[in-house]
Amino acid sequence: MAKAACEAAAPECDATLKRAAETQPDDLLSADGYVFVFPENLAAISGEMKEFFDRCYYPVLGKIEGRPYALMVCAGS
């Protein structure tokens, strides 16, 4: 799902596909927009994605408001 979104965006912009564990606050600060893609686990966000948001929240707080973003959730149940 994430790969398909990245490939679809590529002709229009400089899209980069990164795992949450590899993404740092500087990556968020240097991006113009975001697509967050994650699986639903027991009606909650995945642990890897939660850790990403927890780790990156304060370093980007007040610096990226207003940038476009989208969420894609893969839920099989």
N, C-alpha and C positions, 0 to 999 in steps of 0.2 A: 504494500500500500504506500509506504513512504517512498520507495524507489519510483513507483509510477507517478507520484506527485512531483518528485524532483525532476524526472524526465519530461513531464508535461510543462513544467515551468522553465526549463532550460532554454528553449528558443527565445523567450521573452526577457530573461534575466540571467544573472550569474548565480545559479542555484548550487548549493552545496549540501550534500547529505552527510549527516554526522550522527553517531549514536549519542544518547544522552550522557553516558559515562565519559565520553571523550570531549564533550562540549564544555567550554570554559566561559566565564563572564565576558572576557574580551571578544569571544566569538559573537555573543549577543550584541555587544556594543558596536561592533563593526558591521553588523547586518542592517539592511533597510527594512526587513520584514521577516516573518517567521511562519512556519507550519510545524506544529507540534503533533507528532503521530505516536500513538501508544495503544497497547492492548488494555482492555478492561479486565481486571482480575477481581472476581467476587464483588462486583459493583463498585470497584474503586480503581483509581489510577495505579499503574504498575509501580513497583518499588523503585526501579531504576529511574523512572521519570520523576517520582516524588523526590528522590535524592537530588536529582538535577535541579528542580525548582528550589529546594531548600538551600542547596549550595550556591546557587547563582542569584538568589533573591536580593540580598543586601548589597552586593557589589554593583548591581544595575539599578537599584531603587532610585527613582527620580531622574534617570538618564535615558530611558527608552519609551516613556509614555507617548502615546499617539502613533506609534509605528503599527503598521498592519500586521495581523496575525490570523491564523486559522488553527483549528483543532480537528484532528481526525482520530476517531476512536474505533478500534476493531473489537467488536463484541460478538461472540459466537453463541451466547446462550440466550 
